[in-house]
């Protein structure tokens, strides 16, 4: 049976940026920037490349709570430190990933790593909020710190480039992160004229972030740096060609077809669960973090 092309629905420009704390200047592609279907990915904050000046006191986001989902931070330039109330901590450098499962509740803080802050320089990151199904929302928090060297990699033929499989599976190469629902998160690093093919089920919500460079999609649509390519829920197969050396963040996942109730840093199914999250947070049940 002949495969069917998954067509582009839209090539979206980065929305106007806003600051998260004083350390992250982000473009929110969804859910605020564009009303698109990307479940199980609930939010995409994209910190396009920016130069931060040197500073002794690290910029960042102070202690704040989360419940009901996961935060996934992917570093491209700069360095970010993480601490949470479950006792996890770590620093990610370019190519590294932090995958934090807030689940039943956690406090954490994220800020520029001390040495990076003192020197300043290029800074570029992506943070995703990945929803959890109802059965896992009140599970135990966990943390996956994934070094670039430990990320599973699939080298493409003809020196086209490499697919870094953060989560999911690509051509038999299994991703480094464990997930609660079927989803794929890849960094496709392609050399000029290099081609890569992807195949995702029709019902999976799929989008690409052009981190660097420019690509041609399915032989016609062109997308450049800082664009988001949103695909239709029809067809399965996508081919991209690098018009210059490029990095493409590939996101695809099976939708979680459950109601959503969201308030600030809480992502649950029902309004009463949001009220309970607020009560639990105010009663100190998310732990303690300075």
Phi and psi in degrees as GROMACS dihedral restraints (atoms count N, CA, C in turn):
[ dihedral_restraints ]
;  ai    aj    ak    al  type     phi  dphi    fc
    3     4     5     6     1   -72.9    20    10
    4     5     6     7     1   134.9    20    10
    6     7     8     9     1   -68.5    20    10
    7     8     9    10     1   152.5    20    10
    9    10    11    12     1  -110.6    20    10
   10    11    12    13     1   136.4    20    10
   12    13    14    15     1   -70.4    20    10
   13    14    15    16     1   136.2    20    10
   15    16    17    18     1   -87.6    20    10
   16    17    18    19     1   109.8    20    10
   18    19    20    21     1   -80.8    20    10
   19    20    21    22     1   154.6    20    10
   21    22    23    24     1   -74.4    20    10
   22    23    24    25     1   131.1    20    10
   24    25    26    27     1   -85.1    20    10
   25    26    27    28     1   -42.2    20    10
   27    28    29    30     1  -164.3    20    10
   28    29    30    31     1   149.1    20    10
   30    31    32    33     1  -106.5    20    10
   31    32    33    34     1   111.4    20    10
   33    34    35    36     1  -102.8    20    10
   34    35    36    37     1   134.1    20    10
   36    37    38    39     1   -78.9    20    10
   37    38    39    40     1   153.6    20    10
   39    40    41    42     1   -64.7    20    10
   40    41    42    43     1   127.3    20    10
   42    43    44    45     1   -62.9    20    10
   43    44    45    46     1   164.6    20    10
   45    46    47    48     1   -54.8    20    10
   46    47    48    49     1   139.0    20    10
   48    49    50    51     1   -77.8    20    10
   49    50    51    52     1   159.1    20    10
   51    52    53    54     1  -142.0    20    10
   52    53    54    55     1   162.2    20    10
   54    55    56    57     1   -91.7    20    10
   55    56    57    58     1   137.6    20    10
   57    58    59    60     1  -110.4    20    10
   58    59    60    61     1   113.0    20    10
   60    61    62    63     1    60.6    20    10
   61    62    63    64     1  -145.6    20    10
   63    64    65    66     1  -115.8    20    10
   64    65    66    67     1    11.9    20    10
   66    67    68    69     1  -115.9    20    10
   67    68    69    70     1    -6.8    20    10
   69    70    71    72     1  -134.1    20    10
   70    71    72    73     1   115.5    20    10
   72    73    74    75     1  -102.1    20    10
   73    74    75    76     1   104.5    20    10
   75    76    77    78     1  -118.3    20    10
   76    77    78    79     1   150.4    20    10
   78    79    80    81     1  -103.7    20    10
   79    80    81    82     1   119.6    20    10
   81    82    83    84     1   -89.9    20    10
   82    83    84    85     1   100.1    20    10
   84    85    86    87     1   -68.3    20    10
   85    86    87    88     1   -39.4    20    10
   87    88    89    90     1  -156.5    20    10
   88    89    90    91     1   152.9    20    10
   90    91    92    93     1   -86.9    20    10
   91    92    93    94     1   -11.2    20    10
   93    94    95    96     1   -79.8    20    10
   94    95    96    97     1   -44.5    20    10
   96    97    98    99     1   -63.3    20    10
   97    98    99   100     1   -47.5    20    10
   99   100   101   102     1  -137.5    20    10
  100   101   102   103     1   138.4    20    10
  102   103   104   105     1   -88.6    20    10
  103   104   105   106     1    80.0    20    10
  105   106   107   108     1  -119.7    20    10
  106   107   108   109     1   156.5    20    10
  108   109   110   111     1   -87.5    20    10
  109   110   111   112     1   109.9    20    10
  111   112   113   114     1  -131.4    20    10
  112   113   114   115     1    11.5    20    10
  114   115   116   117     1   -51.4    20    10
  115   116   117   118     1   136.7    20    10
  117   118   119   120     1   -85.7    20    10
  118   119   120   121     1     0.3    20    10
  120   121   122   123     1   -80.0    20    10
  121   122   123   124     1   116.2    20    10
  123   124   125   126     1   -89.9    20    10
  124   125   126   127     1   -35.5    20    10
  126   127   128   129     1  -141.7    20    10
  127   128   129   130     1   145.0    20    10
  129   130   131   132     1  -132.1    20    10
  130   131   132   133     1   109.4    20    10
  132   133   134   135     1  -102.0    20    10
  133   134   135   136     1   123.3    20    10
  135   136   137   138     1  -115.3    20    10
  136   137   138   139     1   113.5    20    10
  138   139   140   141     1   -88.7    20    10
  139   140   141   142     1    92.0    20    10
  141   142   143   144     1   -62.8    20    10
  142   143   144   145     1   162.4    20    10
  144   145   146   147     1   -60.2    20    10
  145   146   147   148     1   128.7    20    10
  147   148   149   150     1  -144.1    20    10
  148   149   150   151     1   151.5    20    10
  150   151   152   153     1   -98.6    20    10
  151   152   153   154     1   120.8    20    10
  153   154   155   156     1   -96.2    20    10
  154   155   156   157     1   134.5    20    10
  156   157   158   159     1   -72.2    20    10
  157   158   159   160     1   158.9    20    10
  159   160   161   162     1   -64.3    20    10
  160   161   162   163     1   143.3    20    10
  162   163   164   165     1  -157.9    20    10
  163   164   165   166     1   138.1    20    10
  165   166   167   168     1   -71.4    20    10
  166   167   168   169     1   -38.0    20    10
  168   169   170   171     1   -91.1    20    10
  169   170   171   172     1   113.1    20    10
  171   172   173   174     1   -61.5    20    10
  172   173   174   175     1   137.1    20    10
  174   175   176   177     1   -76.7    20    10
  175   176   177   178     1   158.9    20    10
  177   178   179   180     1   165.1    20    10
  178   179   180   181     1  -156.0    20    10
  180   181   182   183     1  -123.6    20    10
  181   182   183   184     1   125.3    20    10
  183   184   185   186     1   -73.8    20    10
  184   185   186   187     1  -177.5    20    10
  186   187   188   189     1   -57.1    20    10
  187   188   189   190     1   130.4    20    10
  189   190   191   192     1  -151.7    20    10
  190   191   192   193     1   155.9    20    10
  192   193   194   195     1   -94.6    20    10
  193   194   195   196     1   161.7    20    10
  195   196   197   198     1  -144.6    20    10
  196   197   198   199     1   150.0    20    10
  198   199   200   201     1  -151.1    20    10
  199   200   201   202     1   139.4    20    10
  201   202   203   204     1    96.5    20    10
  202   203   204   205     1     2.2    20    10
  204   205   206   207     1  -157.4    20    10
  205   206   207   208     1  -172.9    20    10
  207   208   209   210     1  -122.8    20    10
  208   209   210   211     1   147.3    20    10
  210   211   212   213     1  -108.4    20    10
  211   212   213   214     1   133.9    20    10
  213   214   215   216     1  -123.8    20    10
  214   215   216   217     1   117.0    20    10
  216   217   218   219     1  -113.3    20    10
  217   218   219   220     1   126.0    20    10
  219   220   221   222     1  -118.5    20    10
  220   221   222   223     1   125.5    20    10
  222   223   224   225     1   -97.8    20    10
  223   224   225   226     1   136.2    20    10
  225   226   227   228     1  -117.6    20    10
  226   227   228   229     1   -38.7    20    10
  228   229   230   231     1  -142.1    20    10
  229   230   231   232     1   144.3    20    10
  231   232   233   234     1    92.3    20    10
  232   233   234   235     1  -170.5    20    10
  234   235   236   237     1  -148.2    20    10
  235   236   237   238     1   136.2    20    10
  237   238   239   240     1  -126.3    20    10
  238   239   240   241     1   134.1    20    10
  240   241   242   243     1  -101.4    20    10
  241   242   243   244     1   149.8    20    10
  243   244   245   246     1  -133.0    20    10
  244   245   246   247     1   137.6    20    10
  246   247   248   249     1  -136.8    20    10
  247   248   249   250     1   142.4    20    10
  249   250   251   252     1  -139.5    20    10
  250   251   252   253     1   169.4    20    10
  252   253   254   255     1   -77.2    20    10
  253   254   255   256     1    -4.8    20    10
  255   256   257   258     1   -89.5    20    10
  256   257   258   259     1     1.3    20    10
  258   259   260   261     1    92.5    20    10
  259   260   261   262     1     6.9    20    10
  261   262   263   264     1   -87.7    20    10
  262   263   264   265     1   145.8    20    10
  264   265   266   267     1  -154.5    20    10
  265   266   267   268     1   159.5    20    10
  267   268   269   270     1   178.4    20    10
  268   269   270   271     1   169.8    20    10
  270   271   272   273     1  -126.8    20    10
  271   272   273   274     1   134.9    20    10
  273   274   275   276     1  -111.1    20    10
  274   275   276   277     1   137.4    20    10
  276   277   278   279     1  -113.7    20    10
  277   278   279   280     1   173.6    20    10
  279   280   281   282     1   -49.1    20    10
  280   281   282   283     1   127.3    20    10
  282   283   284   285     1    96.2    20    10
  283   284   285   286     1   -16.3    20    10
  285   286   287   288     1   -85.8    20    10
  286   287   288   289     1   164.6    20    10
  288   289   290   291     1  -137.1    20    10
  289   290   291   292     1   138.6    20    10
  291   292   293   294     1  -111.3    20    10
  292   293   294   295     1   126.8    20    10
  294   295   296   297     1  -123.7    20    10
  295   296   297   298     1    99.8    20    10
  297   298   299   300     1  -105.7    20    10
  298   299   300   301     1   123.8    20    10
  300   301   302   303     1   -95.8    20    10
  301   302   303   304     1   105.7    20    10
  303   304   305   306     1   -71.9    20    10
  304   305   306   307     1   -42.8    20    10
  306   307   308   309     1    47.7    20    10
  307   308   309   310     1  -118.9    20    10
  309   310   311   312     1   -68.1    20    10
  310   311   312   313     1   -15.0    20    10
  312   313   314   315     1   143.2    20    10
  313   314   315   316     1   135.1    20    10
  315   316   317   318     1  -153.5    20    10
  316   317   318   319     1   152.3    20    10
  318   319   320   321     1  -105.7    20    10
  319   320   321   322     1   140.3    20    10
  321   322   323   324     1  -150.9    20    10
  322   323   324   325     1   168.4    20    10
  324   325   326   327     1  -142.5    20    10
  325   326   327   328     1   147.8    20    10
  327   328   329   330     1  -133.7    20    10
  328   329   330   331     1   135.0    20    10
  330   331   332   333     1  -157.1    20    10
  331   332   333   334     1   163.5    20    10
  333   334   335   336     1   -62.0    20    10
  334   335   336   337     1   133.5    20    10
  336   337   338   339     1   -58.9    20    10
  337   338   339   340     1   144.2    20    10
  339   340   341   342     1   -56.8    20    10
  340   341   342   343     1   -46.8    20    10
  342   343   344   345     1   -69.2    20    10
  343   344   345   346     1   -38.2    20    10
  345   346   347   348     1   -61.7    20    10
  346   347   348   349     1   -42.5    20    10
  348   349   350   351     1   -60.7    20    10
  349   350   351   352     1   -41.0    20    10
  351   352   353   354     1   -67.4    20    10
  352   353   354   355     1   -31.9    20    10
  354   355   356   357     1   -91.7    20    10
  355   356   357   358     1   -31.9    20    10
  357   358   359   360     1    71.7    20    10
  358   359   360   361     1  -179.7    20    10
  360   361   362   363     1   138.0    20    10
  361   362   363   364     1  -169.4    20    10
  363   364   365   366     1   -64.2    20    10
  364   365   366   367     1   140.9    20    10
  366   367   368   369     1  -139.3    20    10
  367   368   369   370     1   126.4    20    10
  369   370   371   372     1  -152.5    20    10
  370   371   372   373     1   124.2    20    10
  372   373   374   375     1  -144.6    20    10
  373   374   375   376     1   161.4    20    10
  375   376   377   378     1  -126.5    20    10
  376   377   378   379     1   135.8    20    10
  378   379   380   381     1  -123.5    20    10
  379   380   381   382     1   128.6    20    10
  381   382   383   384     1  -108.7    20    10
  382   383   384   385     1   144.3    20    10
  384   385   386   387     1  -104.7    20    10
  385   386   387   388     1   121.1    20    10
  387   388   389   390     1  -107.0    20    10
  388   389   390   391     1   119.8    20    10
  390   391   392   393     1   -67.2    20    10
  391   392   393   394     1   152.6    20    10
  393   394   395   396     1  -109.7    20    10
  394   395   396   397     1   145.1    20    10
  396   397   398   399     1   -65.8    20    10
  397   398   399   400     1   156.6    20    10
  399   400   401   402     1   -51.3    20    10
  400   401   402   403     1   -38.8    20    10
  402   403   404   405     1   -66.7    20    10
  403   404   405   406     1   -18.1    20    10
  405   406   407   408     1  -110.9    20    10
  406   407   408   409     1    -3.6    20    10
  408   409   410   411     1   -63.8    20    10
  409   410   411   412     1   -29.0    20    10
  411   412   413   414     1  -107.5    20    10
  412   413   414   415     1    23.9    20    10
  414   415   416   417     1   -75.8    20    10
  415   416   417   418     1  -175.5    20    10
  417   418   419   420     1   -80.9    20    10
  418   419   420   421     1   134.2    20    10
  420   421   422   423     1   -61.8    20    10
  421   422   423   424     1   151.8    20    10
  423   424   425   426     1  -151.5    20    10
  424   425   426   427     1   171.3    20    10
  426   427   428   429     1  -142.3    20    10
  427   428   429   430     1   131.0    20    10
  429   430   431   432     1  -119.8    20    10
  430   431   432   433     1   110.8    20    10
  432   433   434   435     1   -98.9    20    10
  433   434   435   436     1   114.9    20    10
  435   436   437   438     1  -114.5    20    10
  436   437   438   439     1   112.3    20    10
  438   439   440   441     1   -74.2    20    10
  439   440   441   442     1   149.6    20    10
  441   442   443   444     1   -55.5    20    10
  442   443   444   445     1   -41.5    20    10
  444   445   446   447     1   -64.0    20    10
  445   446   447   448     1   -22.9    20    10
  447   448   449   450     1   -96.0    20    10
  448   449   450   451     1    -4.9    20    10
  450   451   452   453     1   -73.0    20    10
  451   452   453   454     1   131.9    20    10
  453   454   455   456     1   -64.1    20    10
  454   455   456   457     1   136.2    20    10
  456   457   458   459     1  -129.3    20    10
  457   458   459   460     1   139.8    20    10
  459   460   461   462     1  -119.3    20    10
  460   461   462   463     1   113.4    20    10
  462   463   464   465     1   -80.7    20    10
  463   464   465   466     1   130.0    20    10
  465   466   467   468     1   -82.5    20    10
  466   467   468   469     1   155.9    20    10
  468   469   470   471     1   -67.8    20    10
  469   470   471   472     1   160.3    20    10
  471   472   473   474     1    61.0    20    10
  472   473   474   475     1    30.2    20    10
  474   475   476   477     1    55.8    20    10
  475   476   477   478     1    32.2    20    10
  477   478   479   480     1   -70.3    20    10
  478   479   480   481     1   -29.2    20    10
  480   481   482   483     1   143.8    20    10
  481   482   483   484     1  -159.3    20    10
  483   484   485   486     1  -137.5    20    10
  484   485   486   487     1   139.2    20    10
  486   487   488   489     1  -101.9    20    10
  487   488   489   490     1   117.6    20    10
  489   490   491   492     1   -89.9    20    10
  490   491   492   493     1   115.3    20    10
  492   493   494   495     1   -95.8    20    10
  493   494   495   496     1    92.9    20    10
  495   496   497   498     1   -72.1    20    10
  496   497   498   499     1   -45.0    20    10
  498   499   500   501     1  -146.1    20    10
  499   500   501   502     1   154.8    20    10
  501   502   503   504     1    87.6    20    10
  502   503   504   505     1  -161.8    20    10
  504   505   506   507     1  -136.3    20    10
  505   506   507   508     1   138.9    20    10
  507   508   509   510     1  -128.7    20    10
  508   509   510   511     1   116.7    20    10
  510   511   512   513     1    47.9    20    10
  511   512   513   514     1    42.8    20    10
  513   514   515   516     1    87.8    20    10
  514   515   516   517     1    -9.1    20    10
  516   517   518   519     1   -89.9    20    10
  517   518   519   520     1   116.4    20    10
  519   520   521   522     1   -86.4    20    10
  520   521   522   523     1   138.2    20    10
  522   523   524   525     1   -66.9    20    10
  523   524   525   526     1   163.4    20    10
  525   526   527   528     1   -84.5    20    10
  526   527   528   529     1   -26.4    20    10
  528   529   530   531     1   -93.5    20    10
  529   530   531   532     1   144.8    20    10
  531   532   533   534     1   -88.6    20    10
  532   533   534   535     1   143.2    20    10
  534   535   536   537     1  -130.1    20    10
  535   536   537   538     1   162.7    20    10
  537   538   539   540     1   -93.2    20    10
  538   539   540   541     1   -23.5    20    10
  540   541   542   543     1  -134.3    20    10
  541   542   543   544     1   162.7    20    10
  543   544   545   546     1   -66.6    20    10
  544   545   546   547     1   119.4    20    10
  546   547   548   549     1  -156.2    20    10
  547   548   549   550     1   159.3    20    10
  549   550   551   552     1  -126.1    20    10
  550   551   552   553     1   133.5    20    10
  552   553   554   555     1  -133.0    20    10
  553   554   555   556     1   113.8    20    10
  555   556   557   558     1  -127.0    20    10
  556   557   558   559     1   150.6    20    10
  558   559   560   561     1  -104.7    20    10
  559   560   561   562     1   117.0    20    10
  561   562   563   564     1   -96.5    20    10
  562   563   564   565     1   112.6    20    10
  564   565   566   567     1  -105.8    20    10
  565   566   567   568     1   104.3    20    10
  567   568   569   570     1  -110.9    20    10
  568   569   570   571     1   142.6    20    10
  570   571   572   573     1   -83.5    20    10
  571   572   573   574     1   157.0    20    10
  573   574   575   576     1   -51.4    20    10
  574   575   576   577     1   133.9    20    10
  576   577   578   579     1    73.5    20    10
  577   578   579   580     1    -2.9    20    10
  579   580   581   582     1   -70.4    20    10
  580   581   582   583     1   146.7    20    10
  582   583   584   585     1  -122.1    20    10
  583   584   585   586     1   148.1    20    10
  585   586   587   588     1  -139.3    20    10
  586   587   588   589     1   144.0    20    10
  588   589   590   591     1  -116.5    20    10
  589   590   591   592     1   142.8    20    10
  591   592   593   594     1  -131.6    20    10
  592   593   594   595     1   151.4    20    10
  594   595   596   597     1  -140.2    20    10
  595   596   597   598     1   121.9    20    10
  597   598   599   600     1  -131.6    20    10
  598   599   600   601     1   147.7    20    10
  600   601   602   603     1   -56.1    20    10
  601   602   603   604     1   151.1    20    10
  603   604   605   606     1   -56.8    20    10
  604   605   606   607     1   -38.4    20    10
  606   607   608   609     1   -81.6    20    10
  607   608   609   610     1    -8.3    20    10
  609   610   611   612     1   -72.2    20    10
  610   611   612   613     1   136.1    20    10
  612   613   614   615     1   -79.2    20    10
  613   614   615   616     1   131.1    20    10
  615   616   617   618     1  -136.0    20    10
  616   617   618   619     1   136.5    20    10
  618   619   620   621     1  -155.0    20    10
  619   620   621   622     1   151.7    20    10
  621   622   623   624     1  -120.4    20    10
  622   623   624   625     1   138.5    20    10
  624   625   626   627     1  -105.0    20    10
  625   626   627   628     1   126.3    20    10
  627   628   629   630     1   -87.2    20    10
  628   629   630   631     1   100.1    20    10
  630   631   632   633     1   -74.7    20    10
  631   632   633   634     1   -37.8    20    10
  633   634   635   636     1  -156.6    20    10
  634   635   636   637     1   141.2    20    10
  636   637   638   639     1    86.0    20    10
  637   638   639   640     1  -158.2    20    10
  639   640   641   642     1  -148.7    20    10
  640   641   642   643     1   151.4    20    10
  642   643   644   645     1  -135.0    20    10
  643   644   645   646     1   158.4    20    10
  645   646   647   648     1  -109.1    20    10
  646   647   648   649     1   133.3    20    10
  648   649   650   651     1  -111.2    20    10
  649   650   651   652     1   127.2    20    10
  651   652   653   654     1    52.7    20    10
  652   653   654   655     1    31.5    20    10
  654   655   656   657     1    79.8    20    10
  655   656   657   658     1    -0.3    20    10
  657   658   659   660     1  -138.1    20    10
  658   659   660   661     1   -55.8    20    10
  660   661   662   663     1   -70.4    20    10
  661   662   663   664     1   138.7    20    10
  663   664   665   666     1  -112.9    20    10
  664   665   666   667     1   137.0    20    10
  666   667   668   669     1  -133.2    20    10
  667   668   669   670     1   134.8    20    10
  669   670   671   672     1  -109.4    20    10
  670   671   672   673     1   177.4    20    10
  672   673   674   675     1   -47.9    20    10
  673   674   675   676     1   138.0    20    10
  675   676   677   678     1    73.5    20    10
  676   677   678   679     1    11.5    20    10
  678   679   680   681     1   -95.5    20    10
  679   680   681   682     1   157.1    20    10
  681   682   683   684     1  -116.4    20    10
  682   683   684   685     1   124.5    20    10
  684   685   686   687     1   -99.3    20    10
  685   686   687   688     1   119.1    20    10
  687   688   689   690     1  -109.4    20    10
  688   689   690   691     1   128.5    20    10
  690   691   692   693     1  -104.1    20    10
  691   692   693   694     1   154.3    20    10
  693   694   695   696     1   -74.9    20    10
  694   695   696   697     1   155.7    20    10
  696   697   698   699     1   -87.4    20    10
  697   698   699   700     1    51.7    20    10
  699   700   701   702     1  -139.9    20    10
  700   701   702   703     1   144.6    20    10
  702   703   704   705     1    74.2    20    10
  703   704   705   706     1   174.5    20    10
  705   706   707   708     1  -129.6    20    10
  706   707   708   709     1   -29.8    20    10
  708   709   710   711     1  -106.5    20    10
  709   710   711   712     1   137.8    20    10
  711   712   713   714     1  -130.7    20    10
  712   713   714   715     1   137.1    20    10
  714   715   716   717     1  -124.4    20    10
  715   716   717   718     1   134.1    20    10
  717   718   719   720     1  -120.9    20    10
  718   719   720   721     1   149.4    20    10
  720   721   722   723     1  -127.7    20    10
  721   722   723   724     1   131.3    20    10
  723   724   725   726     1   -79.8    20    10
  724   725   726   727     1   120.4    20    10
  726   727   728   729     1   -82.6    20    10
  727   728   729   730     1   -16.0    20    10
  729   730   731   732     1  -156.5    20    10
  730   731   732   733     1   170.8    20    10
  732   733   734   735     1   -53.9    20    10
  733   734   735   736     1   133.6    20    10
  735   736   737   738     1  -147.7    20    10
  736   737   738   739     1   161.8    20    10
  738   739   740   741     1  -127.2    20    10
  739   740   741   742     1   127.4    20    10
  741   742   743   744     1  -125.8    20    10
  742   743   744   745     1   124.5    20    10
  744   745   746   747     1   -87.5    20    10
  745   746   747   748     1   118.1    20    10
  747   748   749   750     1  -103.3    20    10
  748   749   750   751     1   126.3    20    10
  750   751   752   753     1  -127.3    20    10
  751   752   753   754     1   129.5    20    10
  753   754   755   756     1  -154.5    20    10
  754   755   756   757     1   141.5    20    10
  756   757   758   759     1  -163.5    20    10
  757   758   759   760     1   158.0    20    10
  759   760   761   762     1   -75.3    20    10
  760   761   762   763     1   127.6    20    10
  762   763   764   765     1   -61.4    20    10
  763   764   765   766     1   144.7    20    10
  765   766   767   768     1   -95.0    20    10
  766   767   768   769     1   105.2    20    10
  768   769   770   771     1   -89.1    20    10
  769   770   771   772     1    70.1    20    10
  771   772   773   774     1  -134.3    20    10
  772   773   774   775     1   154.3    20    10
  774   775   776   777     1   -62.1    20    10
  775   776   777   778     1   152.3    20    10
  777   778   779   780     1  -122.1    20    10
  778   779   780   781     1   131.7    20    10
  780   781   782   783     1  -122.8    20    10
  781   782   783   784     1   121.1    20    10
  783   784   785   786     1  -127.5    20    10
  784   785   786   787     1   135.6    20    10
  786   787   788   789     1  -142.7    20    10
  787   788   789   790     1   112.4    20    10
  789   790   791   792     1    52.3    20    10
  790   791   792   793     1  -120.6    20    10
  792   793   794   795     1   -88.7    20    10
  793   794   795   796     1    14.0    20    10
  795   796   797   798     1  -115.3    20    10
  796   797   798   799     1   134.4    20    10
  798   799   800   801     1  -133.5    20    10
  799   800   801   802     1    99.9    20    10
  801   802   803   804     1  -124.5    20    10
  802   803   804   805     1  -166.3    20    10
  804   805   806   807     1  -103.8    20    10
  805   806   807   808     1   -29.0    20    10
  807   808   809   810     1  -131.9    20    10
  808   809   810   811     1   148.6    20    10
  810   811   812   813     1   -55.3    20    10
  811   812   813   814     1   -36.9    20    10
  813   814   815   816     1   -66.5    20    10
  814   815   816   817     1   -26.8    20    10
  816   817   818   819     1   -72.0    20    10
  817   818   819   820     1   -30.3    20    10
  819   820   821   822     1   -66.8    20    10
  820   821   822   823     1   -44.4    20    10
  822   823   824   825     1   -59.8    20    10
  823   824   825   826     1   -40.7    20    10
  825   826   827   828     1   -66.1    20    10
  826   827   828   829     1   -38.4    20    10
  828   829   830   831     1   -62.0    20    10
  829   830   831   832     1   -43.1    20    10
  831   832   833   834     1   -62.9    20    10
  832   833   834   835     1   -42.9    20    10
  834   835   836   837     1   -61.9    20    10
  835   836   837   838     1   -47.2    20    10
  837   838   839   840     1   -63.3    20    10
  838   839   840   841     1   -39.6    20    10
  840   841   842   843     1   -64.2    20    10
  841   842   843   844     1   -46.4    20    10
  843   844   845   846     1   -66.5    20    10
  844   845   846   847     1   -24.1    20    10
  846   847   848   849     1   -90.7    20    10
  847   848   849   850     1     5.3    20    10
  849   850   851   852     1    78.9    20    10
  850   851   852   853     1    19.5    20    10
  852   853   854   855     1   -80.5    20    10
  853   854   855   856     1    -2.6    20    10
  855   856   857   858     1   -91.4    20    10
  856   857   858   859     1     4.7    20    10
  858   859   860   861     1    93.4    20    10
  859   860   861   862     1  -165.2    20    10
  861   862   863   864     1  -134.2    20    10
  862   863   864   865     1   138.4    20    10
  864   865   866   867     1  -150.6    20    10
  865   866   867   868     1   127.9    20    10
